[in-house]
């Protein structure tokens, strides 16, 4: 369950931010017809916006057939909630927190 999705024009959308990081209302993309062109930042599979359970947490869901190797889909529910709690605490302290940032490559990068 990714909290971020890639849009071809806007870039990275973050479901944990009130404006998705781009001045957009969730209602504009959730259940929009035609669907917003969103892909997973990890595996590039097609995503769609969803709400979970009674707390209505916003997230993005892979369309059927996603690659089984996608790291964002293989994280546990506890891991997802920990990411939300940490990002919320960092933002509440006045700092910037980005979720699901791919590792840097090349000079100075990790891979």
DOPA-512383 format. One line per 5 residues: number of its first residue (from 1); their letters; for each residue z, y, x of N, C-alpha, C. Coordinates in steps of 0.001 Angstrom, whole numbers, plus 500000, padded with zeros to 6 digits. Each point is the difference from the previous one (the first is absolute). Layout:
NUM> A> Z/Y/X/Z/Y/X/Z/Y/X  ...
This chain:
1> XXXXX> 500000/498822/500840/500000/501178/499160/500000/501242/500886  498854/500537/500289/499951/501215/500805/500487/501230/499219  500633/500906/500712/500375/501299/499426/498960/501053/500347  499030/499629/500830/498943/500927/500373/498642/499381/499704  499019/500873/499811/498628/499565/499763/499064/501019/500629
6> XXXXX> 498842/499535/500414/499001/500894/500567/498980/500401/498955  499744/501308/499912/498946/500543/499147/498913/500507/500945  498714/499763/499698/498941/500360/500952/499920/501499/500319  500395/500859/499087/499921/501445/500243/501352/500615/500347  501054/499553/499345/501320/500609/500173/500784/499412/501170
11> XXXXX> 499683/498794/500393/500770/499335/501045/501135/499198/499401  501139/499983/500683/501125/499164/499611/500781/500598/498833  500127/499234/498916/500830/500378/498855/501317/499241/500119  501112/500681/499756/501331/499401/500120/500679/500015/498639  500168/498827/499403/500582/499878/498660/501453/500448/499949
16> XXXXX> 500652/500115/501159/501409/500405/500016/500178/501509/499993  498911/500744/500137/500070/501465/499960/499635/500497/498604  500684/501030/499518/499733/500486/498633/498532/500352/499763  499339/500551/501010/498600/500417/499841/499032/499090/500763  500461/498819/500357/499219/499013/500755/499561/500525/501363
21> XXXXX> 500563/501135/500408/499647/500604/501275/498756/500865/499954  499426/500146/498805/498739/500752/499870/499944/500871/498750  501129/500337/499426/499998/500833/498806/499474/499305/498758  500047/498678/499969/499521/499225/498844/501168/499507/499168  499827/500004/498700/500993/499389/499115/499684/498515/499874
26> XXXXX> 501054/499179/499967/499829/498550/499854/499150/499680/498775  500230/500715/498904/499260/499737/498762/498491/500158/500192  499591/500783/500977/498572/500206/500231/499330/498759/500591  500770/499195/500737/499397/498804/500589/500430/498710/499308  501183/499997/499374/500506/498789/499349/499236/499757/498703
31> XXXXX> 499370/498879/499912/499201/499593/498834/498811/500924/499748  499534/500701/501028/498839/500883/499870/498736/499169/499814  499103/500500/499176/498692/499373/499798/498926/501050/500220  499086/499819/500897/499911/498861/500899/501133/500040/501032  500273/498846/500580/501085/499900/500974/499726/500832/501242
36> XXXXX> 501064/500528/500568/499914/500689/501288/499611/498963/501056  499144/500360/500960/499624/499046/501056/501107/499929/501059  500873/499018/499878/501137/499858/500900/499927/498678/500740  500350/500024/501278/500031/498782/500797/501304/499912/500775  500323/498810/500424/501215/499726/500771/499819/500504/501438
41> XXXXX> 500968/500750/500511/499889/500467/501387/500111/498870/501029  500504/498858/499600/500161/498861/500915/498766/499098/500004  499536/499580/498819/498933/499001/499936/498696/500525/499386  500005/501243/499516/498823/500656/499398/499573/499385/498667  500874/499181/499370/499687/499419/498702/500209/501050/498908
46> XXXXX> 499380/499847/498863/500110/500951/498890/501408/499959/499406  500558/501188/499758/501323/500149/499402/499910/500744/498679  501025/499819/499165/500135/500800/498789/501462/500413/499850  500254/501169/499410/501376/500479/499829/500731/499242/498905  501292/499734/500240/500829/499283/499024/501404/500586/499967
51> XXXXX> 500729/499640/498951/501417/500328/499869/500765/498694/499873  501152/499906/500692/500763/498756/499950/501267/500146/499186  500290/498973/499230/501274/499839/499305/500522/501195/499238  501265/499909/499611/500605/501054/499177/500182/501320/500741  500061/499953/501348/500171/501247/500759/498677/500717/500212
56> XXXXX> 498895/499354/499633/498658/500581/500085/499682/500516/501401  500263/499151/500998/499652/500360/501370/498483/499963/500147  499470/501022/500620/498561/500093/500211/499606/499251/501271  498898/499269/499917/499470/499295/501160/498534/499688/499743  499361/499424/500992/498608/499596/499870/499941/498484/500100
61> XXXXX> 499113/499417/499225/499885/498547/499922/498581/499585/500397  499921/498941/500792/498691/499459/500377/499309/499400/498777  498698/500193/499912/499210/499282/499015/499983/498522/500405  499676/499115/499055/499961/498567/500328/499062/499705/501175  500381/498983/500781/499172/499551/501104/500318/500638/501339
66> XXXXX> 501109/500718/500097/500339/500689/501247/500151/499003/501144  499773/500473/501224/500197/499113/501151/501466/499573/500101  500282/498729/500178/501385/499538/500092/500730/500523/501235  499263/500524/500965/500612/500488/501236/500481/501445/499911  499823/500679/498868/500395/501402/499880/501519/500140/500154
71> XXXXX> 500421/500714/501030/501433/500166/500288/500729/500749/498882  499356/500969/499365/500671/500777/498951/500296/499156/498767  499178/499004/499737/500245/499120/498855/500977/498890/500323  500187/499723/501269/500874/498908/500394/501436/500445/500266  500293/501285/499835/501374/500480/500186/500853/499619/498792
76> XXXXX> 501265/499723/500247/500906/499631/498914/500367/501219/499152  500492/499734/498790/500477/501066/499113/501097/500810/500696  500888/499317/500707/501085/500675/500716/499449/500936/501081  498966/499564/500679/499384/500844/501028/499397/501256/499372  499324/499822/498875/499422/501151/499295/501085/500994/499581
81> XXXXX> 501092/499484/499454/501074/500877/499545/500687/500701/501178  500121/499302/501123/500576/500619/501191/499122/501153/500477  498686/499800/499982/499083/501083/500388/500195/501210/499087  500125/499758/498693/500202/501113/499059/501302/500729/500260  501078/499250/500208/501308/500613/500248/499985/500816/501285
86> XXXXX> 499411/499455/501042/499960/500717/501278/499163/501264/499898  498832/499905/499392/499149/501186/499855/500696/501054/499140  500662/499569/498925/500720/500942/499144/501116/500718/500739  500756/499264/500806/501096/500608/500757/499472/500978/501044  498943/499631/500686/499409/500873/501014/499480/501278/499353
91> XXXXX> 499311/499865/498870/499464/501179/499300/501125/500865/499438  501061/499382/499490/501135/500754/499466/500689/500806/501095  499915/499526/501227/500592/500720/501139/499086/501110/500518  498849/500163/499352/499089/501075/500383/498962/499626/501043  499892/498737/500305/499031/499528/500973/498776/499430/499296
96> XXXXX> 498958/499728/500759/498779/499400/499483/500054/498495/500219  499630/499228/499005/499926/498544/500126/498680/499521/499410  499251/499269/500788/498745/499414/499535/500173/498490/499905  499474/499427/498947/500091/498550/499797/498705/499317/500418  500140/498786/500507/498873/499111/500258/498938/500626/500895
101> XXXXX> 500447/500609/501074/499101/500627/500963/499483/498922/500940  498684/499894/500151/499476/498974/500894/500368/500313/501453  500136/498960/500831/500320/500228/501403/498868/500741/500709  500378/500819/500953/499010/500723/500789/499361/499054/501011  498741/500228/500269/499329/499220/501025/499460/500941/501053
106> XXXXX> 499682/499485/501126/499461/500823/501086/501090/500532/500887  499703/501057/500782/500984/500552/500943/501293/500420/499301  501097/499460/500458/501312/500331/499412/500323/499210/498757  499074/499196/499508/500218/499229/498785/500695/498687/500290  500377/499316/498928/500747/498754/500138/499104/498792/500195
111> X> 498725/500099/499618/499170/498801/500116/498841/500229/500930
